Amino acid sequence: MQKSSYIGPITTTNRAFTITGNATLDVANGLTFSSQIVNTAVANVTKTSAGALTFSNASNNLTLNILQVQQGTLNLNAGSYSPNS
């Protein structure tokens, strides 16, 4: 399982990243990804910690088994989310 943590101040980044398997995204304050996010495997993604995580790129098209928010907020401002059915 991949785990990525961000504990800095609220910010926006244009750095792209790829989800290659099950992942936990831990955001303490606020983080916006304006870049493209690619998932290469149908995966389970969990958002943890109190901060807001935002995916704002119109080209983001995530296909996931489970997208779970345990704490905080997840904003999907553009693109699409398709649950694997």
C-alpha positions as a Markdown table, in Angstrom:
| # | Residue | x | y | z |
|---|---|---|---|---|
| 1 | Met | 0.0 | 0.0 | 0.0 |
| 2 | Gln | 1.2 | 3.5 | -0.9 |
| 3 | Lys | 1.0 | 6.2 | 1.8 |
| 4 | Ser | 1.6 | 9.9 | 1.1 |
| 5 | Ser | 1.5 | 12.5 | 3.8 |
| 6 | Tyr | 1.4 | 16.3 | 3.6 |
| 7 | Ile | 1.6 | 18.3 | 6.9 |
| 8 | Gly | 2.7 | 21.7 | 5.6 |
| 9 | Pro | 0.5 | 24.9 | 5.2 |
| 10 | Ile | -2.4 | 25.0 | 2.8 |
| 11 | Thr | -1.0 | 25.0 | -0.7 |
| 12 | Thr | -1.5 | 24.1 | -4.4 |
| 13 | Thr | 0.9 | 22.0 | -6.5 |
| 14 | Asn | 1.0 | 21.3 | -10.2 |
| 15 | Arg | 3.1 | 18.2 | -9.7 |
| 16 | Ala | 1.5 | 15.1 | -11.3 |
| 17 | Phe | 1.3 | 11.8 | -9.6 |
| 18 | Thr | 0.3 | 8.2 | -10.3 |
| 19 | Ile | -1.7 | 5.9 | -8.1 |
| 20 | Thr | -0.3 | 2.4 | -8.9 |
| 21 | Gly | -2.2 | 0.4 | -6.2 |
| 22 | Asn | -4.1 | 0.8 | -2.9 |
| 23 | Ala | -3.2 | 4.2 | -1.4 |
| 24 | Thr | -3.7 | 6.4 | 1.7 |
| 25 | Leu | -3.5 | 10.2 | 1.2 |
| 26 | Asp | -2.9 | 11.9 | 4.6 |
| 27 | Val | -3.5 | 15.7 | 4.4 |
| 28 | Ala | -3.2 | 17.6 | 7.7 |
| 29 | Asn | -4.2 | 21.1 | 6.4 |
| 30 | Gly | -5.1 | 21.6 | 2.8 |
| 31 | Leu | -3.6 | 20.4 | -0.5 |
| 32 | Thr | -4.8 | 21.0 | -4.0 |
| 33 | Phe | -3.5 | 19.1 | -7.0 |
| 34 | Ser | -4.0 | 21.1 | -10.2 |
| 35 | Ser | -2.0 | 18.5 | -12.2 |
| 36 | Gln | -3.2 | 15.3 | -13.7 |
| 37 | Ile | -3.6 | 12.3 | -11.5 |
| 38 | Val | -3.4 | 9.0 | -13.1 |
| 39 | Asn | -4.3 | 5.6 | -11.7 |
| 40 | Thr | -2.7 | 2.6 | -13.5 |
| 41 | Ala | -4.6 | 0.0 | -11.4 |
| 42 | Val | -8.1 | -0.2 | -10.1 |
| 43 | Ala | -7.4 | 0.5 | -6.4 |
| 44 | Asn | -8.8 | 1.5 | -3.0 |
| 45 | Val | -7.9 | 5.1 | -2.0 |
| 46 | Thr | -8.4 | 6.4 | 1.5 |
| 47 | Lys | -8.2 | 10.1 | 2.5 |
| 48 | Thr | -7.2 | 10.6 | 6.2 |
| 49 | Ser | -6.4 | 13.6 | 8.5 |
| 50 | Ala | -8.5 | 16.8 | 9.0 |
| 51 | Gly | -7.3 | 18.8 | 6.0 |
| 52 | Ala | -9.0 | 19.3 | 2.6 |
| 53 | Leu | -7.7 | 17.4 | -0.4 |
| 54 | Thr | -8.7 | 18.8 | -3.8 |
| 55 | Phe | -8.3 | 17.4 | -7.3 |
| 56 | Ser | -9.0 | 20.3 | -9.7 |
| 57 | Asn | -7.7 | 19.2 | -13.1 |
| 58 | Ala | -10.4 | 18.6 | -15.7 |
| 59 | Ser | -8.4 | 15.7 | -17.2 |
| 60 | Asn | -8.6 | 13.6 | -14.0 |
| 61 | Asn | -10.6 | 10.5 | -14.6 |
| 62 | Leu | -10.2 | 8.1 | -11.7 |
| 63 | Thr | -11.5 | 4.5 | -11.7 |
| 64 | Leu | -11.3 | 3.1 | -8.2 |
| 65 | Asn | -12.8 | 0.2 | -6.3 |
| 66 | Ile | -13.3 | 2.3 | -3.2 |
| 67 | Leu | -12.8 | 6.1 | -2.5 |
| 68 | Gln | -13.1 | 6.5 | 1.2 |
| 69 | Val | -12.9 | 9.7 | 3.3 |
| 70 | Gln | -12.1 | 8.8 | 6.9 |
| 71 | Gln | -11.4 | 12.4 | 8.0 |
| 72 | Gly | -11.4 | 15.9 | 6.5 |
| 73 | Thr | -12.8 | 16.7 | 3.0 |
| 74 | Leu | -12.2 | 15.5 | -0.5 |
| 75 | Asn | -13.1 | 17.8 | -3.3 |
| 76 | Leu | -13.4 | 16.5 | -6.8 |
| 77 | Asn | -13.8 | 19.7 | -8.7 |
| 78 | Ala | -13.3 | 18.5 | -12.2 |
| 79 | Gly | -12.9 | 15.4 | -14.3 |
| 80 | Ser | -14.8 | 12.3 | -13.3 |
| 81 | Tyr | -14.9 | 9.5 | -10.7 |
| 82 | Ser | -16.1 | 6.1 | -11.8 |
| 83 | Pro | -16.7 | 3.4 | -9.2 |
| 84 | Asn | -15.5 | 0.0 | -10.4 |
| 85 | Ser | -18.6 | -2.1 | -10.7 |
